[in-house]
Amino acid sequence: MSHNSNPWLSLPPNPPCVTPSDRQAIFAWNELHDDDDYTVQVNMLPEPFIGLPEAPVVLLNLNPGFGPGDLEVHQRDGFRNVLHQNLVHGPLEYPFYFLDPTLAETPGARWWAGKLRWLLEQFEPKELARSIFCVEYFPYHSRRFRGARRLRLDSQQYGFELVRRAVARGAVVVVMRSGTRWIKEVPQLGGYAQAWTLHTPKNVVLSPGNFDAGGFDAVVSAIRKHLGGAAKLRVKGPMPEDNGQHTTDNGQPNLATEIAGVHFDNPVLTASGTFGYGREFADLIDLNQLGGIVVKGISAEPMAGNPSPRIYETDSGMLNAIGLQNVGAGRFLEEKLPFLRTLRTRCIVNVFGYSTEDYVRAIEILNHGDGIDAYELNISCPNTRCGGMVYGSDLKLTEEVVAASKRAARFPLFVKLSPNVTDITAFARAAEAAGADALSLVNTFVGMAIDVESRTPRVSNITAGLSGPAIKPVALRMVYQCVRAVRIPVIGMGGIAGAEDALEYLIAGAQAVQIGTANFYAPDTALRVIEGIREYCRRKRLQLSEVIGSLKVPD
Ligand SMILES: Cc1cc2nc3c(=O)[nH]c(=O)nc-3n(C[C@H](O)[C@H](O)[C@H](O)COP(=O)(O)O)c2cc1C
């Protein structure tokens, strides 16, 4: 096949949605990858490119991905028509279709809205939609790409040809991901003066701070020139200076973050079980400065907890076996929530139970609460009906309890994962597939300590949960892995005692962080962390969204 002809014109009308020239390679590949992360999805139309090929700005991405909700959206006739028009370069009101407001709720549109928000501050969506064109290195959907790099397809050549043409006509090219691969396929990109590589491959937001100096302006100028007099600028007057763009109106770096539609003024929350119901700390710090408070675990009925001793200090950490003592969902609504409602800080209610019905019952009671922003499901509890098998270390139980809780929940559902498993990403994916809106990780690590004089356990429960600085490197590794394994946001925690700890989690890709054990010995830790993150953003001239996921790793 010629590289110049569009292979997508020959896509069959019904699944399998593969071109005749790709068919053999894909089927052979899928034989080896039967329903795993690298399975090429043949029931969905591929998305090798998005938009008008002649657009002035061309974005080079890696692959269209595949996550929860994608299949359902792809089966809608309206969406299939849009995808088909795009594949054959047919006319569309919004050629870059993910900017079409009618598709705003699709996973793809949500992803792109985040990446393009700086440009959307400058241009109307419809204008931007005819000014940018994205080419994916790999055209078909799969959950992950890394393994699929060995799969070479004829159809890829057409995408590479579109990029060659873009270079030949002088388009501004933005390499969002995998510069090495792109240069290998399109050598003309090497040394091309109008090619810009984004700094952070994990968070490919098109923002001034994510380009080398001049890159963002080059993109904006190219679009303005293309739109000519028609451009309706959202921001009137001259372009703001680069050094002002990471700040809010009051000149401070913008630390706001959003998780599952919940807005947080900053990304620092206090962790469940370490901050009571909030009020206990009201005389110690200004609670309104916090991004959020996660209250201690609430069950449907009140619980007394374990006998003493329940806490023991270890080297750089702490063992606890409090036993999830709490006032129960009903009293929480009556006695604790009214105070939390008076704060501007977000209120997340941590929920637990000893059977799936317990979890659902607690949520059903809490659903009546006014002022709850989200639930955090603690799945580190033993299921009493399954011989004490811990929910969070059994994939089936995880799916069961998350799906049932999601069905019951009136507010977004964050699922808090246990670190006491071999592969935490499997649990992250199971929770995502069952409907979790976000993940919190991690809970405490099971540990123990012994008094050698009396030869008795230091904690009455014998084993207990380890938290504090001792767990940070392991917890950070788990956050890093999960961020890469799922599409939903991840909230990181474990051993955060200062701003640098929190920044490590954010750079690894956490959308927010929680402070736990440190509250016991330094109740102002969260406030110091917020100030430290602000100072870092100021010094680096970044806004928070540019820090999140900005870890630099070899391609
Ligand atoms: C005393 C104590 C009580 C806790 N109670 C809960 C709880 O009720 N629900 C929950 O999900 N996590 C609970 N946790 C876990 C913390 O929220 C957090 O996940 C963990 O301590 C790791 O963070 P850190 O190292 O900053 O403390 C508790 C931790 C401690 C130390």
Ligand as a Chemical Component Dictionary entry (heavy atoms), coordinates in Angstrom:
data_LIG
# 
_chem_comp.id                   LIG 
_chem_comp.type                 NON-POLYMER 
_chem_comp.pdbx_formal_charge   0 
_chem_comp.three_letter_code    LIG 
# 
loop_
_chem_comp_atom.comp_id 
_chem_comp_atom.atom_id 
_chem_comp_atom.alt_atom_id 
_chem_comp_atom.type_symbol 
_chem_comp_atom.charge 
_chem_comp_atom.model_Cartn_x 
_chem_comp_atom.model_Cartn_y 
_chem_comp_atom.model_Cartn_z 
_chem_comp_atom.pdbx_ordinal 
LIG C1  C1  C 0 -4.005  5.971 64.196 1  
LIG C2  C2  C 0 -4.377  5.758 62.770 2  
LIG C3  C3  C 0 -5.703  5.517 62.449 3  
LIG C4  C4  C 0 -6.075  5.301 61.124 4  
LIG N1  N1  N 0 -7.391  5.090 60.816 5  
LIG C5  C5  C 0 -7.774  4.920 59.520 6  
LIG C6  C6  C 0 -9.148  4.765 59.161 7  
LIG O1  O1  O 0 -10.046 4.826 59.995 8  
LIG N2  N2  N 0 -9.452  4.542 57.853 9  
LIG C7  C7  C 0 -8.489  4.511 56.888 10 
LIG O2  O2  O 0 -8.807  4.316 55.715 11 
LIG N3  N3  N 0 -7.174  4.704 57.196 12 
LIG C8  C8  C 0 -6.802  4.901 58.473 13 
LIG N4  N4  N 0 -5.482  5.098 58.783 14 
LIG C9  C9  C 0 -4.477  5.119 57.712 15 
LIG C10 C10 C 0 -4.093  6.545 57.310 16 
LIG O3  O3  O 0 -5.216  7.251 56.846 17 
LIG C11 C11 C 0 -3.003  6.527 56.228 18 
LIG O4  O4  O 0 -3.488  5.822 55.112 19 
LIG C12 C12 C 0 -1.719  5.873 56.674 20 
LIG O5  O5  O 0 -1.466  6.160 58.017 21 
LIG C13 C13 C 0 -0.509  6.280 55.839 22 
LIG O6  O6  O 0 -0.240  7.648 55.907 23 
LIG P1  P1  P 0 0.840   8.283 56.949 24 
LIG O7  O7  O 0 2.100   7.485 56.805 25 
LIG O8  O8  O 0 0.967   9.713 56.555 26 
LIG O9  O9  O 0 0.243   8.111 58.299 27 
LIG C14 C14 C 0 -5.083  5.315 60.101 28 
LIG C15 C15 C 0 -3.764  5.560 60.438 29 
LIG C16 C16 C 0 -3.388  5.793 61.746 30 
LIG C17 C17 C 0 -1.955  6.075 62.062 31 
# 
loop_
_chem_comp_bond.comp_id 
_chem_comp_bond.atom_id_1 
_chem_comp_bond.atom_id_2 
_chem_comp_bond.value_order 
_chem_comp_bond.pdbx_ordinal 
LIG C1  C2  SING 1  
LIG C2  C3  SING 2  
LIG C2  C16 DOUB 3  
LIG C3  C4  DOUB 4  
LIG C4  N1  SING 5  
LIG C4  C14 SING 6  
LIG N1  C5  DOUB 7  
LIG C5  C6  SING 8  
LIG C5  C8  SING 9  
LIG C6  O1  DOUB 10 
LIG C6  N2  SING 11 
LIG N2  C7  SING 12 
LIG C7  O2  DOUB 13 
LIG C7  N3  SING 14 
LIG N3  C8  DOUB 15 
LIG C8  N4  SING 16 
LIG N4  C9  SING 17 
LIG N4  C14 SING 18 
LIG C9  C10 SING 19 
LIG C10 O3  SING 20 
LIG C10 C11 SING 21 
LIG C11 O4  SING 22 
LIG C11 C12 SING 23 
LIG C12 O5  SING 24 
LIG C12 C13 SING 25 
LIG C13 O6  SING 26 
LIG O6  P1  SING 27 
LIG P1  O7  DOUB 28 
LIG P1  O8  SING 29 
LIG P1  O9  SING 30 
LIG C14 C15 DOUB 31 
LIG C15 C16 SING 32 
LIG C16 C17 SING 33 
# 
